[in-house]
């Protein structure tokens, strides 16, 4: 029987198309705003107000300026291909629910202002890829976790208040916690160690296997007869033994 998950890392066109299409959507919205002189910032997340809930869906596609857009685009061009290549089966769960839960966390924790940008998703991806690699203990994924530390280890400081009041540290923190939760909850069966049965091992000898020895040459169940049990003699002495019962007197 062919083993599943022998090679969990399979390159496909989606590794390139997913980040390309996603980032193109960000640039399309930004170009539309600048071309027609409109701003969609009011579609961002406004914490703890019902009219701000819609921003959970729309905020990742909105950016305040060109530098903001470039920073997130570069990060997504790096992280989304990594996610798709190494965690193919978990890609869309992390992507879709990463947007939703990081946005919800921002809506619950954020300051009373509009929060926009894909930074929450970026922090979700960074956190998930790092922690999942550590948790799986798969050597390639552990190495990938260290690469993530080298690339984005310094971003951890932007999850704390007062570091830079111009950024949404609440969105960063929400994304980081979302990625950590996904790393704990989502299963990665493609990296599980394969199970080998005794008869699959190269040194397996059917003549020595106690179960297979129960079958004859025609495949009929014919277990060999059990050896006769020997009765152990506990008293080998020829001396006469007298047992006397000493009952109590009435």
C-alpha positions as CSV (number, residue, x, y, z in Angstrom):
1,X,0.0,0.0,0.0
2,X,1.3,3.4,-0.9
3,X,2.2,5.6,2.0
4,X,0.5,8.9,2.4
5,X,2.4,12.1,3.2
6,X,5.7,10.7,2.0
7,X,6.5,14.1,0.6
8,X,4.3,16.8,2.2
9,X,6.1,19.6,0.4
10,X,4.6,19.8,-3.1
11,X,5.2,22.9,-5.2
12,X,2.3,24.1,-7.3
13,X,1.2,27.2,-9.2
14,X,-0.9,28.3,-6.2
15,X,2.3,28.9,-4.2
16,X,2.9,31.9,-6.6
17,X,-0.7,32.8,-7.5
18,X,-2.0,33.1,-3.9
19,X,0.3,35.9,-2.8
20,X,0.2,37.5,-6.2
21,X,-3.6,37.7,-6.3
22,X,-3.9,38.8,-2.7
23,X,-1.3,41.6,-3.0
24,X,-2.8,42.7,-6.3
25,X,-6.1,43.2,-4.5
26,X,-4.4,45.5,-2.0
27,X,-2.8,47.6,-4.8
28,X,-6.0,47.8,-6.8
29,X,-7.8,49.3,-3.8
30,X,-5.0,51.7,-3.2
31,X,-4.8,52.7,-6.9
32,X,-8.5,53.2,-7.0
33,X,-8.4,55.5,-4.0
34,X,-5.6,57.7,-5.5
35,X,-7.0,57.8,-9.0
36,X,-10.5,58.9,-8.0
37,X,-9.5,60.9,-4.9
38,X,-11.5,58.9,-2.4
39,X,-10.7,57.3,0.9
40,X,-12.1,54.1,2.3
41,X,-10.7,54.5,5.8
42,X,-14.2,54.6,7.2
43,X,-14.5,50.9,6.2
44,X,-11.8,50.1,8.7
45,X,-12.2,48.6,12.1
46,X,-13.6,51.0,14.7
47,X,-13.4,49.2,18.1
48,X,-16.4,48.3,20.1
49,X,-18.9,50.1,17.8
50,X,-21.3,48.1,15.6
51,X,-20.6,50.2,12.6
52,X,-16.9,49.3,12.9
53,X,-17.5,45.5,12.7
54,X,-17.5,45.7,8.9
55,X,-13.9,46.7,9.1
56,X,-13.0,43.1,10.2
57,X,-13.5,42.1,6.5
58,X,-12.4,45.2,4.7
59,X,-9.5,46.6,6.8
60,X,-6.8,44.2,5.5
61,X,-7.3,45.7,2.0
62,X,-7.0,49.3,3.1
63,X,-3.7,51.2,3.7
64,X,-3.0,54.7,4.8
65,X,-0.1,55.6,2.5
66,X,2.3,54.1,0.0
67,X,4.9,53.0,2.5
68,X,2.3,51.3,4.6
69,X,1.2,49.3,1.5
70,X,4.7,48.5,0.4
71,X,5.7,47.1,3.9
72,X,2.7,44.8,4.1
73,X,3.0,43.7,0.5
74,X,6.6,42.6,0.9
75,X,5.8,40.7,4.0
76,X,2.8,38.9,2.3
77,X,5.0,38.1,-0.7
78,X,7.3,36.3,1.6
79,X,4.9,34.7,4.1
80,X,2.0,33.6,1.9
81,X,4.2,31.4,-0.3
82,X,5.8,29.9,2.8
83,X,2.4,29.2,4.2
84,X,1.1,27.6,1.0
85,X,4.2,25.5,0.4
86,X,4.8,24.2,3.9
87,X,1.2,24.1,5.2
88,X,-0.9,23.4,2.1
89,X,-3.8,21.7,4.0
90,X,-4.0,24.5,6.5
91,X,-3.5,27.5,4.2
92,X,-7.0,28.8,3.7
93,X,-8.1,28.1,7.3
94,X,-5.2,30.3,8.5
95,X,-5.7,32.9,5.8
96,X,-9.5,33.3,6.2
97,X,-9.9,32.9,9.9
98,X,-6.7,34.8,10.5
99,X,-8.3,37.8,8.9
100,X,-11.5,37.3,10.9
101,X,-10.0,36.6,14.4
102,X,-7.2,39.1,14.2
103,X,-9.8,41.7,13.1
104,X,-12.1,40.7,15.9
105,X,-9.3,41.0,18.5
106,X,-8.6,44.5,17.1
107,X,-12.3,45.4,17.4
108,X,-12.3,44.3,21.1
109,X,-8.9,45.8,22.2
110,X,-8.3,48.7,19.9
111,X,-8.3,52.4,20.7
112,X,-11.3,54.5,19.5
113,X,-10.0,55.1,16.0
114,X,-10.1,53.5,12.6
115,X,-7.7,50.6,12.2
116,X,-6.7,49.6,8.7
117,X,-4.0,47.5,7.0
118,X,-3.0,43.9,6.5
119,X,-0.6,44.0,9.5
120,X,-2.9,41.8,11.6
121,X,-2.7,39.1,9.0
122,X,1.0,39.5,8.7
123,X,1.5,38.9,12.4
124,X,-0.9,35.9,12.2
125,X,1.3,34.3,9.6
126,X,4.5,35.1,11.4
127,X,3.2,33.7,14.6
128,X,1.6,30.6,13.1
129,X,4.6,29.6,11.0
130,X,7.0,30.1,13.9
131,X,5.1,28.3,16.6
132,X,3.8,25.5,14.4
133,X,7.3,24.6,13.3
134,X,8.4,24.4,16.9
135,X,5.4,22.4,18.0
136,X,5.6,19.8,15.2
137,X,9.3,19.2,15.9
138,X,9.8,18.4,12.2
139,X,13.3,19.3,11.4
140,X,12.6,21.3,8.2
141,X,9.8,23.3,9.9
142,X,12.0,24.0,13.0
143,X,14.6,25.4,10.6
144,X,11.9,27.5,9.0
145,X,10.9,28.8,12.4
146,X,14.4,30.1,12.9
147,X,14.3,31.7,9.5
148,X,11.1,33.5,10.6
149,X,12.9,34.7,13.7
150,X,15.7,36.1,11.6
151,X,13.4,37.9,9.3
152,X,10.7,39.2,11.6
153,X,12.0,38.7,15.2
154,X,12.2,42.5,15.6
155,X,8.6,43.0,14.9
156,X,7.7,41.6,18.3
157,X,8.2,45.1,19.8
158,X,5.4,46.6,17.7
159,X,2.9,44.5,19.7
160,X,3.3,46.8,22.7
161,X,1.7,50.2,23.4
162,X,3.7,53.4,23.3
163,X,6.4,52.0,21.0
164,X,4.8,53.8,18.0
165,X,1.5,55.5,18.5
166,X,1.0,55.8,14.7
167,X,0.6,52.1,14.3
168,X,-2.1,49.7,15.5
169,X,-0.3,47.7,18.1
170,X,-3.7,46.2,19.0
171,X,-3.9,44.7,15.5
172,X,-0.4,43.3,15.7
173,X,-1.1,41.7,19.1
174,X,-4.4,40.3,18.0
175,X,-2.7,38.8,14.9
176,X,0.1,37.3,17.0
177,X,-2.3,35.7,19.4
178,X,-4.4,34.4,16.6
179,X,-1.4,32.7,14.9
180,X,-0.4,31.2,18.2
181,X,-3.9,29.8,18.8
182,X,-3.9,28.3,15.3
183,X,-0.5,26.7,15.9
184,X,-2.0,25.0,19.0
185,X,-5.3,24.0,17.6
186,X,-4.8,23.1,14.0
187,X,-3.5,19.5,13.3
188,X,-0.9,18.8,10.7
189,X,-1.3,15.1,9.9
190,X,0.9,15.4,6.9
191,X,3.9,15.6,9.2
192,X,3.0,12.6,11.4
193,X,5.5,9.8,11.6
194,X,4.4,6.9,9.3
195,X,3.4,3.7,11.0
196,X,5.2,0.5,10.0
197,X,3.8,-2.9,10.8
198,X,6.0,-5.8,11.5
199,X,5.4,-7.4,8.1
200,X,6.5,-4.1,6.4
201,X,9.9,-4.2,7.9
202,X,12.8,-5.4,5.7
203,X,14.0,-8.0,8.2
204,X,10.6,-9.6,8.7
205,X,10.6,-13.4,8.7
206,X,7.1,-14.9,8.4
207,X,8.4,-18.3,9.7
208,X,9.3,-16.7,13.0
209,X,6.1,-14.7,13.4
210,X,4.0,-16.3,16.1
211,X,0.7,-15.2,14.5
212,X,1.5,-16.4,10.9
213,X,2.7,-19.7,12.2
214,X,-1.0,-20.4,13.1
215,X,-1.7,-20.8,9.3
216,X,-0.8,-23.8,7.2
217,X,0.6,-23.7,3.7
218,X,-2.9,-23.4,2.2
219,X,-3.7,-20.4,4.3
220,X,-6.1,-22.3,6.7
221,X,-6.1,-21.4,10.3
222,X,-4.4,-24.4,11.9
223,X,-2.5,-23.5,15.1
224,X,0.1,-26.0,16.2
225,X,-0.9,-28.1,19.2
226,X,0.0,-26.8,22.6
227,X,2.7,-28.7,24.5
228,X,1.4,-30.9,27.2
229,X,1.3,-29.4,30.6
230,X,3.4,-31.1,33.2
231,X,2.0,-31.4,36.6
232,X,4.4,-30.1,39.2
233,X,5.0,-32.4,42.2
234,X,5.2,-30.3,45.3
235,X,5.9,-33.1,47.7
236,X,8.6,-35.5,46.7
237,X,9.4,-36.7,50.2
238,X,8.4,-40.3,51.1
239,X,7.8,-39.3,54.7
240,X,4.3,-39.8,56.0
241,X,2.6,-36.5,56.8
242,X,-0.2,-36.4,59.3
243,X,-2.6,-33.5,59.5
244,X,-4.5,-33.0,62.7
245,X,-7.4,-30.5,63.1
246,X,-7.4,-28.8,66.5
247,X,-10.9,-27.6,67.0
248,X,-12.0,-25.3,69.8
249,X,-13.7,-26.9,72.8
250,X,-17.3,-26.2,73.3
